[in-house]
Amino acid sequence: MNQTRQSYPQINAGVVESSSKTYKQSIDLRSGYNLISLRVDSTDFIVNAFSDSDKAKIEFVKNADGNIVDPSTTAWNSSAAFMIKLSSDYNQSAIEIEGELIPAGTQVSLAAGDNLVPYYGTGSIDALDALSSLITADNIVLVKDEKGNAIRLVNGSWLNTIGNFNEGEAYLINVKSAANISLQN
């Protein structure tokens, strides 16, 4: 595919641009499960972020509502968190998504139970600090990342094997009751 690409500012820590401009976000993917978070709101179809040879390696895509979606007819959208399972023969590489910047402080509504939640911040933040409002409200059951690391209450203390929430990642957060949260650094 030979295509001329416009030069857009790369999204990373320290870049602040007007929300009226278009941005490009690069996300590293690997074979297996990937929980990804977008900092851009794009109308392009998911499948278009993959090279022609990698399109067939998409096993499934789930949106933030937990629904399996067709990547050839579903656009990246402002729910901005996705689970993408890639076949074992997928060679680790990055995809690029272009769109309008989603502000770092954007609120995410959580329903009781499991929620696929985007991290809109730039760089990283200690996961326990980011979840402090939910911890104080005694509203967290479990938090997991794509590698199976978790945050959970063990013998009255919070055990955090995730470490930091990172740009480009999404997290599975199970809460006891509906809440709003803003994951940002």
Secondary structure, DSSP 8 states (H G I E B T S, - for coil): ---------B--TT----TTSEEEEEEEE-SEEEEEE-SEE--SBGGGGS-HHHHTTEEEEE-TTS-EE-TTT-B--TT-EEEEEE-TT---EEEEEEEEE--TT--EEE-SEEEEEE--SSSEEEHHHHTHHHHHTT-EEEEE-TTS-EEEEETTEEEESS-EEETTBEEEEEESS-EEE----
